[in-house]
Each structure stands twice: as structure tokens, then as C-alpha cells.
Amino acid sequence: MKGILKGLLFDMDGVLVNNLEVHRAAFAEFFRRYGVERSFDELSRVFGKGNDDIMGELMPADVVARVGIRELGNEKEAIYREIYAPTIVPQPGLVAFLEEAKGEGLRCAVGSSGYRANVDFVLDKCHIRDYFSAAVAGDEVTRCKPDPEIYLTAAAKLGLEPCECVVFEDAEAGIEAAKRAGIKVVALATTFSREFLASTDADVIVDDFRDVSVAMLRELVEG
């Protein structure tokens, strides 16, 4: 279904910020605390999912039962924010693109499987909150990606139909969520390679926001 481009929906991790290595470092410290060993491949398989799902897949059942799945997620994300705070910067080209989108009258929302504390952290530390009219976090929905709920909710918060939006994603779970919501997807090759992203249902693959323009997105949605 074609629409008129009116809104942009942004995943956070790997999209607003290129933070793969920071999350890897945070997971390494988190796993060390609990004596857990996990490979990068095991981590890669859960990127884009909600923290409850991640903890359920990566942490031993006895640890989950003893500590609590939400508490484990909070602990890991606190480690992440502490590590990242001194060095966090927006994705290359992001601010200039947000300025272009604002000038073109497009409304923007964040749709992340991450916790609200992480969304607020990124928006505030990168000084980009004013560009966004809405945000949906993983701890505010019933089902995280690859379920489409996050993106359907984000579009609704903007007062838009899904076909009037474009999603920016970096992970397979998020791409699937967007496509299930009926939204075109621009994938950033930040967390995964272009070759891998080519095997997904992404409509366009770019290196970062320096490769994106509003004209390109209008053609994607309206052309």
C-alpha cells in the first residue's frame, strides 16, 4: 500500500548511535559478574530483541529465578550507560538528516526494544530530543521486536498510518517488525554487514545517515 511520506521511525541501538562495541563491553562485564560465558555469535542472535527475551535466552535459569529477569536487564543497562556516558555521540550524519526532515515537515519517533532509561539517555546525551515527537520503549509494550507492536504504536503516537512512515533499523528482528507493520525499511550497516542485511527484507541498505535524504525516502514510499 502506497502512502504520502509523513513520518520517520528510528530504532535506537545501532541507528541513533553506533554502540555495538559498548554493548559488547557492557555484556562482558555483566556476564563476568555472574560467571557466565557467551560468544559474540550468541549475542548477535539476540540483537534487536527486548531485554526480557535477551536475558531469558542468555542467562542461566537459576540466575533468572534468583535475581529476576527485569532486575538483570536493569543491571546490564546501568553498566552500559556508565561505560558509554563519556564518549557517546550521534550516528554520523544523523543530526544533519534530522534537521532536513524537520525542515520538510516530517514527524519523528523512536521505536526501540531498549528500556525507556536507555532511550532517554541517548536522546539527552546526544542532544536530539527536540527532533522527536514521540518515543516507544521495549518496557512500555506487551511484545518486543520482531513483533510489530513497537512500530505500530510509534506510528499511532505520531497520528500516522504505517504506510506513511519509513523505519530505520540495523537488526533482523527490527526489520521483521517493521515489515510486519507494513512499513518500508532503510537498514544501516552498523551492527551487521551489507551482505547479511541483503538477506533480510530491508528495502534499502546504507552505511549511515550521510547516505540518506528526504527525496530518497519520498521515492521509496510514494514512488
Secondary structure as GFF3:
##gff-version 3
##sequence-region A 1 223
A	DSSP	beta_strand	7	10	.	.	.	ID=ss1
A	DSSP	alpha_helix	20	34	.	.	.	ID=ss2
A	DSSP	alpha_helix	40	44	.	.	.	ID=ss3
A	DSSP	alpha_helix	51	58	.	.	.	ID=ss4
A	DSSP	alpha_helix	61	67	.	.	.	ID=ss5
A	DSSP	alpha_helix	69	84	.	.	.	ID=ss6
A	DSSP	alpha_helix	94	103	.	.	.	ID=ss7
A	DSSP	beta_strand	107	111	.	.	.	ID=ss8
A	DSSP	alpha_helix	116	125	.	.	.	ID=ss9
A	DSSP	three_ten_helix	129	131	.	.	.	ID=ss10
A	DSSP	beta_strand	134	136	.	.	.	ID=ss11
A	DSSP	three_ten_helix	138	140	.	.	.	ID=ss12
A	DSSP	alpha_helix	149	157	.	.	.	ID=ss13
A	DSSP	three_ten_helix	162	164	.	.	.	ID=ss14
A	DSSP	beta_strand	165	169	.	.	.	ID=ss15
A	DSSP	alpha_helix	172	180	.	.	.	ID=ss16
A	DSSP	beta_strand	184	188	.	.	.	ID=ss17
A	DSSP	alpha_helix	194	197	.	.	.	ID=ss18
A	DSSP	beta_strand	204	206	.	.	.	ID=ss19
A	DSSP	three_ten_helix	209	211	.	.	.	ID=ss20
A	DSSP	alpha_helix	214	222	.	.	.	ID=ss21
###
